[in-house]
């Protein structure tokens, strides 16, 4: 499971595209940027370098990368990464577990969540004593689905408590011979 510890100060909300106004790649009267620069052919190393250098200066680079990954964008340079560099991140996205996103969701923000993060929100909401209605609102699901998630969470916690804390260690293999004190070596 991939855990992210460094996160943006502000997560992109569902349907939020306002961050694009702060992107360095947005062409303005004073900063004309050719959009084709961000869609180079694989052998156009000069264009790739130029696009990446612009991305390196961008204040919303991380948000751009998140939007590309969450939206499944596989074309062009986004968030400072090429298509090939983003491919492994696309594959790992479902397992991303960013606790700042979970905390932001519990606080009531509509941030994009992976499946692992959604499960963590359910556990955090249960531990914080949030109502099923509040969980339903946070995850944009029905009250019945929230009840089902809480029921599954309760069962999982009960089963976890019933499992033995430590498993007994089996005795070492001896071929029928009894081991003496000298057979175990010395503790240093």
N, C-alpha and C positions, 0 to 999 in steps of 0.2 A: 504494500500500500504506500502510495506516495504522499508525504506530508510536506506542506508548504509552510515555512515559518516566516519568510519575508513576504509581506503582502502590501498592496497599495493602501494608502490612507483612506481612500474612498472606493468602495466596490461599485461596479456598474449595476444599476438597477435593471429589472426586467423591462425591455423595450426602450431603454435609455440610449439615445444616440447623441446626446449633447456633448459628450467628450470629444466627438469628431471636430468640433469647432476649435479645440485647442491643439489639434494635431498639426505637426510641422508640414505634413504632406498636403495640407489644404492650400490650394493656390489662392493667393490674394493679389491685390493691386501692387503691393510692395514686395511680395514674395511669390513670384510666378514659379510654379512647380509643374512639370510635365507629368501627368498621371501615368503615362506609358513607362516612366522610369521604374515604377514598382511592379511591372509585368515584363521583365526581361526574358530573353531566351536563355537556356542553360549555359551557352557559351559566351554570353555578353558579360564578362567579368567586370568591365568598367561600369556598366549600369548597375550591376549588383552592388559593387563597392559604393557607388554614389548614393543608392537608395539606403543602404545600411548606415552610411554616415549621417544621412538625414534622420533616420530612425533613432540613432544614438543620441541625438539632441532633443528628441521629442519628450515632452512632459507626460504624455498619455501612452507611452510605448507599451507598458504592461497591460493597460486596459485594452489597447488595440490587439495585443496578442491573445488576451482572454476572449475578446469578441470573436476573433478568427477561430480559436479552438472551439468555443461553445457553439458558434454558428456553422462549424464544419467547413469553413473556407479553406480550400486547398490550393488556390491560385494566387500567384504573386507573392510579394514580400509584405508581410504583416508583422508588426511588433518587432521588427528588426531581424526576422528569420525568414529564410527562403522556404519554398514548399518542401524541399527535402529535409530541412532542419526541423520543420514543424511536424513532420509525419510521425516520429516516435512520440511526440507530445499528444497528438491526436489519439494514438493508441492507448496512452496511459491516462487520458482525461477522466474516464469513468471511475478510476480509483483515486483521483485527487481528493485529499482531505485537508482542507484549509480551515483551521479553527477560527480564524477571523471572520470567514464567511458564515460559519455556524453561529457565532456570537452575534453577528449583524442580523441574521435571520431571526434569532430568538428575540432580538431587540425590536423586531418589526419591520426590517428593511426587506425589500423584494429583490434579493440578489440571486444570480444564477447559481444553482447548486448541482453537483454531480450526484450520482446515486449514493455513493459513500457518504457524502455530506448530508443528504436527505435522511439517511439512517441515523447519522449522528445528531441531527436536529431532533428527531423523534426521541432519542435517548436523553438528550439534554432537556427537552421540554418535559419529559416524564419526571426526571430528577428534580427539576425546578418546580414541579407541581402545577404546570400550566394545564388549563382545562382542555378537553378534547375539542371544544369549539375553537379555542385559540390556536391549537395545533392545526386544525383544518384551515383556518384563515391564513396561517403562516405558510403552509405548504400548498395552498390553493387546491384543496381536496375536499371531499364531502365529509360531513360529520361522521357518517357511518364508517368511512375509510379510516378516519382518525381513531375511532373507537377500536377498530380492528388492529391498527398499528400499536395502540397502547396495550391491547390485550396480548399481542405477540411479545411486546417488550416486557410486560409483567411475567409472562411464562418463561422467557429467556432468563430473566433475573432470578426467578425461583429455581430454575434448573441449574443455574450457575452456583447458587448457594447450596444446593443438594450435592453437588459433586465434591468428592473428597479434596481437601486442600493440598495434600501431598499424596503421591502414589507410593505404595511400599516398594522398596528396592529389593529385587530378587537376589537371593544369595549367589555368590560367584560359583561358576562351574568348577567342580572338583574331581570329576571322574570317580566318585565314590569314596575318596580319601578325605579324612578330616584335616582341616588346615589348622596349623598352630600359629602362635603369635609371630613367629619369625617369617611366616609366609606372606605377610602384608607389607613388608618393607618398613622404612623408618619415616617419620614425619620430620621434615626439615623446618 
